[in-house]
Amino acid sequence: MIDIILANAAQFTRFEELGLSPNALDLGFFQLKWYSLAYLAGILIGYWYLIKLVAQPGSPMARRHADDLIFWATLGIIVGGRLGYVFFYNPEILLEPVKILQVWNGGMSLHGGTIGVVLALWWSARREKLDFLRMCDYIACVIPFGLFFGRLANFVNGELWGRQTDVAWAIIFPMGGEVARHPSQLYEAGLEGLLYFIILSLMFWKTDARYQPGKLLGAGLLVYGFSRFTVEFFRQPDVQLTWLVEQSGFSMGQWLTVPMILLGAWLVLTAKRRRARVEAVAGDKSVA
């Protein structure tokens, strides 16, 4: 049996052959992780794109609001992402609370990060008396940058790999055993990052979706929800949550996308009835 496994493994690419390392810079006494750079790139490029969006007529916020929001959103991503991982995927960490702070050891949840960002948006909108739902629409447009770079970092780290397969592009990951697996991190980068960005960009720049409160947010939830639900069929479930897949047929990631898909569908279907005259916060035009 071992000989058969090794023979089959020989025909696939080994992760080590790609020459990738989790460290973008290693000075011995200091290491800079690609994962950290992915978060930084997602936030900075997302901020740059948000500035482009709010400069258009009819924006629900001004540049100064975007400047403040980036701080609170970043805090929401980090705190929400970590707590989401702990509560949704690895509650055993609660037995040793100090490990909750050890973000450098890995473990961030997109669903938790989403909740953190939403709370940050709600706080900012309430404090500045801005339209919360329309702010969410604009933030939804910048989310794919973080998703794209984050999934690429997962791939470089050789983590969150996919299920066993014999497709030609399968990869043997060091921590995945001597079996070829789907590079599901790249599937997610393509769907949750590139596809998500293309769809929402077209909606923002080519349609009047941004004047229908909730439509862009709903579309983002739908694209992400269906993308994540689909990729989970190719992604290896977390070891501690294998029981959920065995008993229900779906992974934790898939169950968590269900409310996102339902909420997204409702927001898109009801967006037109929420349309009202939009007075510009940035720019000099009112949009009917």
Residue pairs with C-beta under 8 A, 6 or more apart in sequence:
5 178
5 179
6 178
8 166
8 180
9 172
9 178
9 179
9 180
12 170
12 171
12 172
12 180
13 169
13 170
13 171
13 172
14 171
14 172
15 158
15 171
15 172
15 173
15 174
16 174
18 171
20 155
20 156
20 158
21 34
21 156
22 33
22 34
22 35
22 156
22 157
22 158
23 31
23 32
23 33
23 34
24 32
24 33
24 34
24 37
25 31
25 32
26 32
33 104
33 153
34 152
34 153
34 156
34 157
35 106
35 150
35 153
35 154
35 157
37 149
37 153
38 146
38 149
38 150
38 152
38 153
39 77
39 146
39 149
39 150
41 145
41 149
42 145
42 146
42 147
42 148
42 149
42 150
43 70
43 73
43 74
43 77
43 146
45 145
46 142
46 143
46 145
46 146
47 66
47 70
47 142
49 141
49 142
49 145
50 66
50 69
50 70
50 138
50 139
50 141
50 142
51 63
51 66
53 59
53 138
53 141
53 142
53 204
54 61
54 62
54 63
54 65
54 66
54 138
54 281
54 282
55 63
55 282
55 283
56 210
56 282
56 283
57 280
57 282
57 283
57 284
57 285
57 286
57 287
58 210
58 211
58 278
58 280
58 283
58 285
58 286
58 287
59 138
59 280
59 281
59 282
59 283
60 130
60 131
60 134
60 135
60 137
60 138
60 278
60 281
61 69
61 128
61 130
61 135
61 138
61 281
61 282
62 281
62 282
63 282
65 124
65 128
65 130
65 281
68 124
68 128
69 120
69 121
69 124
69 135
69 139
72 120
72 121
72 123
72 124
73 117
73 120
73 121
73 139
75 116
75 120
76 113
76 115
76 116
76 117
76 118
76 119
76 120
77 113
77 116
77 117
77 146
78 103
78 113
78 116
79 116
80 109
80 112
80 113
80 114
80 115
80 116
80 117
80 119
81 108
81 109
81 110
81 112
81 113
81 116
82 100
82 103
82 107
82 108
82 109
82 112
83 100
83 112
83 116
84 108
84 109
84 110
84 111
84 112
84 113
84 115
84 116
85 107
85 108
85 109
85 112
86 93
86 94
86 100
86 107
87 112
88 109
88 111
88 112
88 252
88 256
89 107
89 109
89 238
89 240
89 241
89 252
90 107
90 238
90 240
92 240
93 99
93 100
93 107
94 100
99 105
106 157
106 159
110 147
110 150
110 228
111 253
111 256
111 260
114 260
117 139
117 143
118 136
121 132
121 135
121 136
121 139
122 132
124 130
124 135
125 131
125 132
125 135
126 132
130 281
131 213
133 213
133 214
133 217
133 274
134 210
134 213
134 278
136 214
136 217
137 209
137 210
137 213
137 214
137 215
137 216
137 217
138 210
138 216
140 200
140 216
140 217
140 219
140 220
140 221
141 200
141 201
141 204
141 216
141 220
143 196
143 220
143 224
144 192
144 193
144 194
144 196
144 197
144 200
145 193
145 197
147 188
147 189
147 192
147 193
147 196
147 224
148 189
148 192
148 193
148 194
148 197
149 193
151 185
151 186
151 188
151 189
151 192
151 193
152 185
152 186
152 189
154 160
154 185
154 188
155 183
155 185
155 186
155 189
158 173
158 174
158 175
159 175
159 185
160 184
160 185
160 235
160 236
161 171
161 173
161 175
161 176
161 181
161 182
161 183
161 184
161 185
161 235
161 236
162 181
162 182
162 183
162 184
162 185
162 187
162 234
162 235
162 236
163 181
163 182
163 184
163 234
163 235
163 236
164 179
164 180
164 181
165 180
165 181
165 182
165 234
166 180
167 182
169 183
170 180
170 181
170 182
170 183
171 180
171 181
171 183
172 178
172 179
172 180
172 181
173 181
176 236
181 236
182 234
182 235
184 231
184 234
184 235
184 236
187 231
187 234
187 235
188 227
188 228
188 231
188 235
191 223
191 227
191 228
191 230
191 231
192 223
192 224
192 227
192 228
192 231
195 223
195 227
196 220
196 223
196 224
196 227
199 219
199 223
200 216
200 219
200 220
200 223
203 209
203 210
203 215
203 216
203 219
204 210
204 216
209 215
209 216
209 219
209 271
210 216
211 275
211 278
211 287
212 271
212 272
212 274
212 275
213 271
213 274
213 275
213 276
214 267
214 268
214 270
214 271
214 274
215 267
215 268
215 271
217 264
217 267
218 263
218 264
218 265
218 266
218 267
218 268
218 269
218 271
219 264
219 268
220 264
221 260
221 261
221 263
221 264
221 267
222 261
222 264
222 265
222 268
224 257
224 260
225 257
225 258
225 260
225 261
225 264
226 257
226 261
228 253
228 254
228 257
229 253
229 254
229 257
229 258
229 261
232 250
232 251
232 253
232 254
232 257
235 251
235 253
237 244
237 245
237 251
237 252
238 251
238 252
241 251
241 252
244 250
244 251
244 252
244 255
245 251
248 255
277 286
277 287
277 288
278 286
278 287
278 288
279 286
280 286
280 287
